[in-house]
Amino acid sequence: MKPEAEGCELIELRGELVPDFELRKFTDVQLVVEERLEPFEDRNVVGRIHGAGTSERPELAREVVLLSAHYDHLGIRPAPKGREREDSLFNGADDNASGCAALLELAQAFGAGKKPARTLVVLFTTDEEIDGGGVKHYMSAPAEPLASTVANVNLEMLGRPDEKVGGPGHLWLTGHELSNLGAAWSEQGLPIAADPRPEEGFFTRSDNYALALEGIVAQTLSSFGLHKEYHKPLDEAATLDYAHLESAARVAFTAVGTLADGSVKPAWLPGKQPKKLEPKPRMSPEEVEAQRARRKAEKASAGGDEDEGEGGGPK
């Protein structure tokens, strides 16, 4: 086969094509491939454990705690040119098979035990890695009314310990400073710390955030320590710490238990509820021109460059 030409890729022959090519002594081949994008349907997976309330507070049965984890990841992506033989399957063992495994354990444990006071909805979402389409779809057709949903505990990347919060068996909570959950769980002696890397913005980077913007106390439990396998094919099952994952699931079960039994009433702290950003109203052409004139005058008075791009903004 000829050396790789510009705009072409080398291919490896397998199966019945190999003896045919050897017999005919082909030196090169041209393949014409028609690429066609086809839509595909993906699904959330939802389960429910009906609450029973308590003798003192039967109304708790009508309140809902949503437990969630996303099961999608990044699929298969083409390997870089010259590295075609490298692994291109993004397994997502930590992100987020670990969270899904923990959520399955919680669902089984709550389902096998005494009925919770509050109703529990167990949600495995798809499309978190793209644009959160899974949780958005759930919000458009929830298993229980969002108005009755008092909390969302989202499980994300629990497969490896984070030394910044104590190592194995310790978790951190996104948005710890925003609600009463972190303090309530600390009072219970649970090893759940504040997010040690708030600058990463993890509170806004998982499925909990869309729910939080609707007023639901929605936060994520995690132990992600910024390992180098994040969003790479190297996020393999062999890299997980299974003893830590088991401990993390037990901590999450105990934490959720305080919500399920009604002993903790989730609430945003005063002034801390996340708010939707209202889009700025579009300026009229007259307002745009006035803004341009004002900026030019300001720059002229300061001796600056008056050259501006279209739309009234600097180039």
Order of alpha helices (4+ residues) and beta strands (2+ residues): alpha-beta-beta-alpha-beta-alpha-beta-beta-alpha-beta-alpha-beta-alpha-alpha
